[in-house]
Amino acid sequence: MSTPIAGMPSAAFEATTYRKVGWRLIPFLLLCYVVAYLDRVNVGFAKLQMVGDLKFSETIFGLGAGIFFIGYFLFEVPSNVILHRVGARVWIARIMISWGIISGATLFVTTPSMFYVMRFLLGVAEAGFFPGIILYLTYWYPASRRGRMTALFMTAVALSGLIGGPISGWILKDLSGVRGLAGWQWMFLLEAIPSVVIGIAVLLVLDDRIRDAKWLDDEEKTLLERNIASDVAHKEDLPLRRVFSNGKVWVMSLIYFSFVIGLYGVGFWLPTIIKGTGVTDPLTIGLLTAIPYGFAVIAMVLVGRRSDLKGERRWHIAIPAFIGAAGLFLSTTWSHNTQLAMLALTFATMGIMIVLPLFWSMPTAFLGGTAAAAGIAMINSLGNLAGFVGPYLIGFLKDTTQSTNSGMFLLTAFMVLGGLLTLMVPARIVNR
């Protein structure tokens, strides 16, 4: 394709090239994350039968659901640094295959100790996947395009709820007792298989770098590499020890912690909250959980696109965070009315889902190279400790108060905190 000025591609050629890259990478990466997130949070559906079958208390379940993130935290940074050095293709395949096997093996759990061990091992296996993909996107997209691509990728979180909720509800209802297995055991087994299959497919589909992509011609590769080189010039590639002592990285970690505690509070407890409004059929609960996630998919794409077009990050993150907080608070006020509770939970889920992909446009705007690999992993691992703290505290508070309301108040406070901290970040650091 010809270009109007020597050495400078036309806007149409650039748009076409990025469209080509997007169709090649994003749908496949999104599929990977759908099965990853489903294997991570399907324990929330398993809870509907598992706690009764195994005589687990709410505290035991909350601890088991959250202990995933201890293994995740311990192995996150090493995993992402290895990915940066050996390449995304092999390492992401390894992650997906190993977590699929471990997730499926959770069907053999019979005691609290076994539950804790399997959840911990699942966290170890999955460590590095999400920050690895965020890092991988920085190899292909400059900051000006990464907000919408990250939002598209992270719609997988909402899609896993949209798709996984009804599927999980159907498995729990219709396969319970088949061949002597409980519904929750079938769910762990069947929902683990796609992770292993897609993990093998990663070896065939992904390319580690732009230069390795045989589906791009030389002119397209040159364009992409030039844009990445220009983008990297604005970033800091710090030594590892300075990444861990960098104040901006720690602030980002606290912001992400605040948002993740909202994400997993909803992710692990949404089926229980809906059940608390008076709905008892597992399939109906599964179908109802799809509603908030369906609206969240649309909101994530629209707000992510608008943020990129405006080149503004902070308010596009803070306002949805406050909306999410309001939704969580109102879900407690309307907890005995299924219709109103679902309305509140829909706004809560939309707000929480919107902030997550847009958040990652902030640290990736100033970190590059090995600093990006370590910094992204550090932020993600510290932030995901909220996945341990949140479910455990909500389970403890529910056992103590016999209500999920106090847990929702906790999540509300953290979402407000995350929004306020985001507004305190200097615009010159994160806006592009």
Secondary structure as the mmCIF struct_conf table of DSSP 4:
data_model
#
loop_
_struct_conf.conf_type_id
_struct_conf.id
_struct_conf.beg_label_comp_id
_struct_conf.beg_label_asym_id
_struct_conf.beg_label_seq_id
_struct_conf.end_label_comp_id
_struct_conf.end_label_asym_id
_struct_conf.end_label_seq_id
BEND BEND1 PRO A 4 PRO A 4
STRN STRN1 ILE A 5 ILE A 5
TURN_TY1_P TURN_TY1_P1 ALA A 6 GLY A 7
STRN STRN2 MET A 8 MET A 8
HELX_RH_AL_P HELX_RH_AL_P1 ALA A 11 VAL A 41
TURN_TY1_P TURN_TY1_P2 ASN A 42 ASN A 42
HELX_RH_AL_P HELX_RH_AL_P2 VAL A 43 LEU A 54
TURN_TY1_P TURN_TY1_P3 LYS A 55 LYS A 55
HELX_RH_AL_P HELX_RH_AL_P3 GLU A 58 VAL A 86
HELX_RH_AL_P HELX_RH_AL_P4 ALA A 88 ALA A 105
HELX_RH_3T_P HELX_RH_3T_P1 THR A 106 PHE A 108
BEND BEND2 THR A 111 THR A 111
HELX_RH_AL_P HELX_RH_AL_P5 PRO A 112 GLU A 126
TURN_TY1_P TURN_TY1_P4 ALA A 127 GLY A 128
HELX_RH_AL_P HELX_RH_AL_P6 PHE A 129 THR A 138
TURN_TY1_P TURN_TY1_P5 TYR A 139 TRP A 140
HELX_RH_AL_P HELX_RH_AL_P7 ALA A 143 ASP A 174
BEND BEND3 LEU A 175 LEU A 175
TURN_TY1_P TURN_TY1_P6 SER A 176 GLY A 177
HELX_RH_3T_P HELX_RH_3T_P2 VAL A 178 GLY A 180
HELX_RH_AL_P HELX_RH_AL_P8 GLY A 183 VAL A 205
BEND BEND4 ASP A 208 ARG A 209
HELX_RH_3T_P HELX_RH_3T_P3 ILE A 210 ASP A 212
TURN_TY1_P TURN_TY1_P7 LYS A 214 TRP A 215
BEND BEND5 LEU A 216 LEU A 216
HELX_RH_AL_P HELX_RH_AL_P9 ASP A 218 VAL A 232
TURN_TY1_P TURN_TY1_P8 ALA A 233 HIS A 234
BEND BEND6 LYS A 235 LYS A 235
STRN STRN3 GLU A 236 GLU A 236
HELX_RH_AL_P HELX_RH_AL_P10 LEU A 240 VAL A 243
TURN_TY1_P TURN_TY1_P9 PHE A 244 SER A 245
HELX_RH_AL_P HELX_RH_AL_P11 GLY A 247 GLY A 276
TURN_TY1_P TURN_TY1_P10 THR A 277 GLY A 278
HELX_RH_AL_P HELX_RH_AL_P12 PRO A 282 LYS A 310
TURN_TY1_P TURN_TY1_P11 GLY A 311 GLY A 311
HELX_RH_AL_P HELX_RH_AL_P13 ARG A 314 THR A 333
TURN_TY1_P TURN_TY1_P12 TRP A 334 HIS A 336
HELX_RH_AL_P HELX_RH_AL_P14 THR A 338 PHE A 359
TURN_TY1_P TURN_TY1_P13 TRP A 360 MET A 362
HELX_RH_3T_P HELX_RH_3T_P4 PRO A 363 ALA A 365
TURN_TY1_P TURN_TY1_P14 PHE A 366 PHE A 366
STRN STRN4 LEU A 367 LEU A 367
HELX_RH_AL_P HELX_RH_AL_P15 GLY A 369 ASN A 384
TURN_TY1_P TURN_TY1_P15 LEU A 385 LEU A 385
HELX_RH_AL_P HELX_RH_AL_P16 ALA A 386 THR A 401
BEND BEND7 GLN A 402 THR A 404
HELX_RH_AL_P HELX_RH_AL_P17 ASN A 405 MET A 424
BEND BEND8 VAL A 425 VAL A 425
HELX_RH_AL_P HELX_RH_AL_P18 ALA A 427 VAL A 430
#
